[in-house]
Amino acid sequence: GDFLMLPDKERYPDIAHSYILELKYLKPTATDAEVEAKSKEADGQLLKYSKDKIVKRLCSGTQLHLLKTVFRGANMTICTAINY
């Protein structure tokens, strides 16, 4: 799942951060290699979204953070920000 989180500049003009969150889910039986592949897939998607002209326009005036979370079953195996 993909989420774009933007500050409400009308009510909170001092908030200068926006976020794209990429969530990935794998079955509990997924291998470490499958988790790593999903993690890399999330990286690619986040980078693609961050370069989108609409996203750039919506996030103007804020620092954009790219976050990914990968679950194997109910266990969160990866939760990190990526640099771009």
Secondary structure, DSSP 8 states (H G I E B T S, - for coil): -EEEE---TTT-TT--EEEEEEEEEE-TT--HHHHHHHHHHHHHHHHHHHT-HHHHHHTTTSEEEEEEEEEETTEEEEEEEE--
